[in-house]
Amino acid sequence: MTAAYLERLNPEQRRAVEHGLGEADRFPGPLLVIAGAGSGKTNTIAHRVAHLLVNGADPERILLMTFSRRAASDLTRRAEAIGRQAMGERAGILAAGLPWAGTFHSIGVRLLRDYAGQIGLMPDFSIHDREDSADLMNLTRDDLGYSRMERRFPTKATCLEIYSRVVNSGAALADVLKEAFPWCASWEGELRALFAAYVEAKQAQGVLDFDDLLLYWARMQADPDLAAEIGGRFDHVLVDEYQDTNRLQASILLTMKPDGRGLTVVGDDAQSIYAFRAATVRNILDFPAAFDPPAETITLDRNYRSTRPILDAANAVIGLAKERFTKNLWTDRAGTQRPELVTVRDDVEQARFIATQVLENREAGATLRQQAVLFRTASHSAVLEVELTRRRIPFVKFGGLKFLDSAHVKDVLALLRFVQNPRDLVAGFRVMLLVPGVGPATARRALAAMSMAAEPIGALAAFPTPPRIGGEWQGFVALLVALRGRGTAWPAELDILRQWYEPILDRQHDDASTRLADLLQLQGIAAGYPSRERFLTELTLDPPAATSDESGVPSLDNDYLILSTIHSAKGREWRSVFVLNAVDGCMPSDLGTGTTADIEEERRLLYVAMTRARDSLHLILPQRFYTHAQRAKGDRHVYASRTRFIPREILDHFDYVSWPGSRHAVPTAQPAAAPRIDIAAQMRGMWR
């Protein structure tokens, strides 16, 4: 008999859900699910997890990895609901849920803490976010004298970006510099020394950065015994968004399940758009051949989101890709409106067109939140934001100052991290400078004394009170001693910390009352975690959305337009979508045309933007636009041509619109894009 919960699936989804479970072997062979945009990917994964449970899988031996905690929670919730409904009296095995569902980084943290003693790590290591990592890189850079060079040395942010690219891509430092940071190539020797010193500093302080969570995990599994032990903890490993994995993540999977048994990966090569994070589309393209016999590939090509004209246009754009898994999305949603290429004079008229069209759509019944404006780079929306504000159209912009990046929140979190790990120099340096009268020299002396002591907080308590500081210093030390001693239960210690910090907040910020509300919000978030360690770990790995994102939304208005970069829009959908600057120089970006791989990723970005639309899609073509410091030519107006990703041969999938004006026939000829030189290169090796 067919299980009722499987009847909701289309044939391809059901094949993916049932893959291998009827075989004599207990664990199914490797499976690759190519899930096109809007094809019900999340629903399919959730049903596969539920089907595993129904067929006797132990929930504690299922590893489910995604790229955000929210996605992991959503998948877990769906799978558990399906499983409980299908299993009836046996549903009691789901009482603890799916304990091993999370992001790559969060799973990595748990495993590193479990095996810390076997790999030379302190179990209570702390985790630096990107800004903290950049600060430690800067301290190391300064210690080596690189901040005082005659020639300008790369900034701390650039150094960290180079380091991260090397670690995550598996490429040699020289290759990364040549391909992505050519202006830094002459500093290769100094950068190599800097990175070695940076690693030593992290190890001495008991801290890991984001990249370490994957690097240490991958290195841990380079040991055959540990790899077998960790892989043996899980019967089934499922990975979502596999096209967004980097080489480290792929190597982790292949060492966990070298024969592919029990391994399922899901993704879409056409939506691989995170090369700037060292993700590589090759992972998903090469996955089937990584096993013998090759992994089975199942394609989900039925789209439940967009109308047929939108899908036809999107298929035409991605159909010109150099290399891909062949699929053409199809749908039962007929639709009559083809995507529109809207020609406007400049970015000012582009903003006016969008504002006008958004209001017209609203009058026709589409709420503002059912509409979105997408763009390649956050700066592209500046003129539009001014126009929306002028017309009193509320909006939320995804991309901006994150909640955890605000100074006052970072101060409080740094203090918690310093209490958790007193050898964390970056956190300690930041919090000591909060004490009135304490300068960099005093902070460095105190931290140096702590670094040489077996009990760092005790050494700080014995440190001579700095002159002209007095009671402020003693209060600071008493706070650390109290929090380190855990005399107050979590999360009540945050209340004590906030009371100590409030006078500092009043002195340093004119908008102290507004910032205090953020700290109260932070306390509310903390209440959802069982311990300080879990709170700091989870908040660093998966921070909340930006509070500044809400700044354009009146408090009493629950409807607002969505503005978003294409990267942030991935996985979402709207009734109407407007794509800004669909012209060469913006899409592809002038900075994204160095290699064939770069150009192909820019093509996929346009495809992702187009497939966010349900009913209507407008791609705006300003005849000229303003650029900000592209290449070496600085800020300037440039004249634009339609993006090269919509060449003449696929124009019959679009309607042309001039604004102000009306729809007119597609022109029979368009000027060809200026020729570009494609420089193909591959990154190889690993920096030592």
Salt bridges, closest charged atoms under 4 A:
GLU18 OE2 - ARG14 NE 3.35
GLU23 OE1 - ARG261 NH1 3.73
ASP74 OD1 - ARG77 NH2 3.31
ASP74 OD1 - ARG78 NE 3.49
GLU80 OE1 - ARG84 NH1 3.74
ASP114 OD2 - ARG233 NH2 3.41
ASP129 OD2 - LYS410 NZ 3.02
ASP132 OD1 - LYS410 NZ 3.79
ASP132 OD2 - ARG417 NH2 2.44
ASP135 OD1 - LYS156 NZ 2.83
ASP142 OD1 - ARG148 NH1 3.13
GLU188 OE2 - ARG192 NH2 2.94
ASP209 OD2 - LYS202 NZ 2.94
ASP211 OD1 - ARG130 NH2 3.21
ASP212 OD2 - LYS202 NZ 2.77
ASP235 OD2 - ARG26 NH2 3.36
ASP235 OD1 - ARG61 NH2 2.92
ASP240 OD1 - LYS41 NZ 3.16
GLU241 OE2 - LYS41 NZ 2.66
GLU241 OE1 - LYS570 NZ 2.87
ASP244 OD2 - LYS570 NZ 3.16
ASP268 OD1 - LYS327 NZ 2.65
ASP269 OD1 - LYS327 NZ 3.81
ASP286 OD1 - ARG282 NH2 2.83
GLU296 OE2 - ARG15 NH2 3.02
GLU296 OE1 - HIS19 ND1 3.13
GLU323 OE1 - ARG282 NH1 2.90
ASP332 OD2 - ARG302 NH2 2.60
GLU340 OE1 - HIS618 NE2 3.22
GLU340 OE2 - ARG663 NH2 2.40
ASP346 OD2 - ARG345 NE 3.60
GLU349 OE2 - ARG345 NH2 3.71
GLU363 OE2 - ARG362 NH1 3.86
GLU385 OE2 - LYS397 NZ 2.92
GLU387 OE2 - ARG390 NH2 2.78
GLU387 OE2 - ARG391 NE 2.81
ASP411 OD1 - ARG430 NE 2.76
ASP424 OD1 - HIS128 NE2 2.89
GLU493 OE2 - ARG532 NE 2.74
ASP495 OD1 - ARG498 NH2 2.35
GLU502 OE2 - ARG498 NH1 2.50
ASP511 OD1 - ARG515 NE 2.76
ASP518 OD2 - HIS408 NE2 2.91
GLU533 OE2 - ARG113 NE 3.48
GLU538 OE1 - ARG69 NH1 3.45
ASP542 OD2 - ARG69 NE 3.40
GLU573 OE1 - ARG305 NE 3.00
GLU573 OE2 - ARG614 NH1 3.11
ASP584 OD2 - ARG644 NE 3.12
ASP590 OD2 - ARG631 NE 3.58
ASP590 OD1 - ARG676 NH1 3.97
GLU600 OE2 - ARG603 NH2 3.02
GLU601 OE1 - ARG604 NH2 3.70
GLU602 OE2 - ARG376 NH2 2.79
ASP615 OD1 - ARG333 NH2 2.46
ASP615 OD2 - ARG575 NE 3.85
ASP652 OD1 - HIS653 NE2 3.86
ASP655 OD1 - ARG338 NH2 2.48
ASP655 OD2 - ARG663 NE 3.41
